[in-house]
Amino acid sequence: MVVAGAGIVGLALSPTIVFAAPRLVRSRFDPPPDTLPTRVLVPLIGVRDAGAHKAQGLLVEIATAFVLAGLAFHETTWQRLAVTAAFSFWFLAIAYIDLKYRLVLNTMSYPGIVLALAASALWLGTGAAWAFAGAAAALVLFAFLQFVGRGALGTGDTKLAVLIGALVGFPAVFETLFLGMLLGGFGAAFQLIVLRRSRKSTIPYAPYLAAAAILSIFFIRP
């Protein structure tokens, strides 16, 4: 019952990601993207009114339901379930926005970092020191990759990496970010080989990092 209930909650909340996304990015575009009608807040059905957002919106709604149901099965306490569900929802929102608009917003990253550091005490075996160490390690690693990558990674990706480091802590940050880079490599290969994209084309990297962060909760983070 708990697993099914968590899945239903995830499905009910997920349309808010699709609804809020164009409003969150409006200041970054000229002209700004059209906002979506409140009808999109109806799970699964309302996404039909999302226009060009339809496919990604349906994907994020289904993914949110499955992730929250999986967390309800995986976590052993209500406290851990609340923390992991909240951050997984946050990561799914970041992934959707980057997939749709190629942006990792400061309004998502900075509050997430602060909340992850504050929530570190709620993780078994993790304290503030390890959370800060994870964030610092992620900052150093991705700042270096951003410098040598010459545009392959953006500043938004680095801030997201810091958020992930603050959440999973040290040393799990290295496994998590490596998994994100591995998933990103598979995504790039898929674009080149299957979709026949140019080598100069860019891919949204945040969805892969966000997926790695969620997977780390299940398989890496104790």
N, C-alpha and C positions, 0 to 999 in steps of 0.2 A: 504493500500500500504506500509506503514512504517513497519507493522508487517511482511508482506511477504518479504519485502526487507531485514529486519534484519535476517530472517530465511535463506534467500539465502546467505547473507554474512557469517553467521555462518557455513553453509554447505561448502562454498567455502574455508574458513580459516581452518576448522577443520582437513583436512588431514595433515596440517603442524605439528600437534601434533604427529601423527603416524610416520611421516617422521623424525622428530627431535629426538624422544625419544631414539632410539638406539645410536644416536650420543652423546646425553647428558650423557648417562650412561657408555660410553665406558671405561672411566678411572677407573671404579669401578669393572670391571670384567677382569679375565684372564683365557681363552682368551676372548677378547671383543665380544659382539654380532655383528652379521652381520648388516651392514647398509642396508637401503632399497633403491630401485631405485626411481628415480624421478617420475616414473609412478604412485606411490601411491598418488601423489599430486592431481590427478584427483578425485573429490568427488564421493563417492559411488562405482565407477567403479575401480579406481586404487587400492583400498584396497584389491582387489583380488590377487594382487601381493605382499601382505604383509606377506604371509606365515602363520606362527604361530600367527601373529598379527591380523589375519583377523577378527575374531569375536569381539575382543575388539576394533579394529579400526572402524568397522562399527558401533558399539555401541556409541563410542565417537563422531563420525560424526553426527549421528542422534540426539544424546543428545544436542550437541552444537547448531544445527539448531533450535531445539525446545526451548532451554533455551534463546537464543538471540531473537527469535520471542516473547516468553513470556515476556521478559524484555521490548521489544518495546511496547507491549500492556500495561504493568504495569507502566512504568515510565512516569512522566509527563513533564520532560524537557530533552532536548538533552544532557545537562551536566550530569545529573544523569544517563541517558542511556549509555553514553560513559564510565563512571566510572564503573557501574555495569556490563556492557558487558565485559569490559577488565578484571575485576577481576574474573568473572564467567569463562571466557576462561582460565585464569591462573589456577583456581581451577580444571577445567576439565583436564588440562594437568598434574597437580600434581596427580590427581586421576588415570589417565591412566598409568602413569609411575609406581606408586606404585602397581597398579593391575597387571602390566606386569612384573615388575622387583623387586618388594618388596623394593623399595627405595623411600624415600622422600629427594630430593636433596637440598643441601644448596644453590645451584645456582638458585633454584626456591623459596625457603623460604625466604632467607635474602633480596633479592631485593624486594620481595613481601611485606615484613614487612616495608621496607623503603618507598615504594610507597604508601602503605596503610596509613601510618602516614602522608605522604605528601598530600594525597588526602582527608584527613579528613575534610579539609575546604570546600570541594565540596559537602559534605553530609549535607542536611538540618538538623539543630538541633545538629550537632556534630562538635566539635572543637578538636584541638590537645590534650587538657587535657583529654577529654573523650576517645580519641583513645589510648593515652598512658596508661590510667587507664585500658582499656579493654585488652591491650597487657600484662600489668603487672598481672592482675587477671588471665589471661589464663596461663601465665608462672608459677605462684604459684600453681594453681590448677593442671596442668598437670605434673609439676615437682613432686608434692606430689603423684599423681597417678602412675607416672613412678617409684617412689621409692617403694611404697607399692605393686605395681603390679608385681614386680620381673620378668620383661621381657615381660609382657603383652603389654606394650606400649614402643615404641622406642623414641630415642631423636628426630628423624625426626617428629614423631607425635606431640611432644611438640612444636617444632618450627612451625609446621603448625597451632597448636592451637594459638600460639602467633600472627601469621599472621591473623587468623580469628578474634582474639580479637582486633587487631589494626584496622581492617576493620569495624567491627560492633559496636565497642565501648562498653562502660560501661553504663548500666548493661546488654545490650542485649547479651553480650558475654556468660553469664551464660545459658540463654535459648538456644542459638545456640549450645554451646558445649554439653549441656544435650541432645539436639536433636541428635547430632552426636553420642554420646554414646548410645543412645536408638537405633538408626539405626544400629550401630555396634553390639549391643546385638541381634537384630533380624537376622543380617547376621551370627553371630556365631551360633545361634540356628538353622538356616537353614542348615548350614554345618553339624552340629551334627545330626540333625533329618532326613533331607532329603538326604543329600549327604553322610551320615554315616562316617564323618571324625572323627578322633581320638580327644579326649579332649586335647591332647598335641599339636595338629596341630595349626598353627598360621594363622591369616587372615590379609590381608592388611587393615589397619585401615583408611588410608588417604582418600579412596573413600567415606567413610561414613561421615567423617568430612567435606570433600569438598561438599558433597551433602547437609549437614546441612547448610553450609555457603551460598550456592546458595538459598536454601529454605528460609533462614532467610531474604534474600533480598525481597522476595515476602510476607512473612507472619510475620516476627518478627521485622526486622529493619524498622523504620518509613520512 
